[in-house]
């Protein structure tokens, strides 16, 4: 089994970038200075502090944010993955990005009061250069497909008037389009950058200090101590540790890379086939995207789009996330019983007492984070308070105290995480402005409703396919924003659906691409760690994560599953969902508690019965209970 110390290495890979360690010392110093001055500016703005009586205007702050972090992207993100050294043109790109944004910062008040939507030739040239550089930073982080989507939709106002039907909109010149993107309130300094600067920057810094202090190692040790001795123990360790880690990262791939080197070899050691072990890790890690309280960047974007408190998003996501992991655990347990798998020997497991003795501050800080987000409603202040609390708690012992070396490491991690996220978030402004400026989003919504003939199910199916396709490119946030502007209003309008349910629907179906072929990036990464066949691993991941494919439709048609519809109804549906998932897991794995192994035909009936019980409708539930009772009774009689 991989050693726990390996986690620190993998965290460095995911939290930092591939090129930072290869940079010359002077460039490293520049990166640290830029990123940490950017952090200091964020703290001043978020907490409303002023220097010599001067407080930052909103647009001035966002230009500074882009100046410091988007310029850093060219220092640590190579143009090609194989590039190890930083070429001169990356340094030039960083300098031009920084200088251009500082120029706009110095004119922020004039941009706000006078308006630069019709820029002068000089300002247009600077704005066009900045647009190209921002797109290139996004390409380096998310790939060519991401670049293409952002560029095409960003240029959409130029040719919107020439598009047919509901795709048509008002056309603008290239000069005005660049003006809207760079100086308007819906472009580069629009919603994505606002969410980044107001909310995400604090959570990313908190993630950096949490990971830098060894939280990933603690989460795996804690899960091993609690679950390792049970049958199929390492698989259950994977579920628990990935759920805990998901509260920090909100990234399926980051979860796989952090947990996989420990959990996948451990699962193989106790008897799980390599493809099954890798599939478990991929599926558990994917659930982190919808796991409260953090849920990654997309949850904050959703709260901003809907104009609701972030805690409402967390509460709505709680039951679906729990059902996702419950269904996974039931399948894992049934598979372990069927194969006669045991847990890990006690001597291979860390002591729970020792683990808690050394890592209790992490649990305290996570509990504080949840309390601050959900009860106190501090939102953007919570991660900063949590970071200070963790820093203070680190001084409880010499082994954990934040020494100057560790502080520098945390600042590098935090700066790297923020830089990478900025590289993805800022170009999304092209998508938002490109659809809203020509008025295309409204006509697209009406056209989509007309195309579906008002059929809600057809609209939802089209939306699910669109989410999956955009999610394949790893564009979780951009896929969500694009569909929140186009698909969500159509779905709400056509069926008078709950807006929160529709937006969660988008997030879930953008998430499934992580475990669904042909891309299935989380499954493929896990397969590489486990040495298994990638496609076989992805297909097994789909089966383990079966909940994610249908539960969004269930909470769309009955929002009681996301706490909209009365507490008693929510509890009733929750209990029925647990029963349905238990039956479905038995059908999928061919084993049911107290019944034993189940034949192929009975497995089909058992799975169908569980799905009918889970479906939030009275008559299907009754039919499902009858079918399940008959199937289990028949299987039990044949066994006897």
PyMOL commands that set and color helices and strands:
alter all, ss='L'
color gray80, all
select helices_A, chain A and resi 6-15+20-22+25-46+58-76+88-106+108-113+121-142+144-154+156-162+165-167+174-183+191-212+215-227+233-249+252-270+274-290+297-306+310-339+346-348+352-375+379-396+404-425+428-436+440-451+456-472+476-495+499-514+521-530+534-544+547-557+559-562+567-589+600-614+618-639
alter helices_A, ss='H'
color red, helices_A
select strands_A, chain A and resi 591-592+596-597
alter strands_A, ss='S'
color yellow, strands_A
deselect
rebuild
show_as cartoon
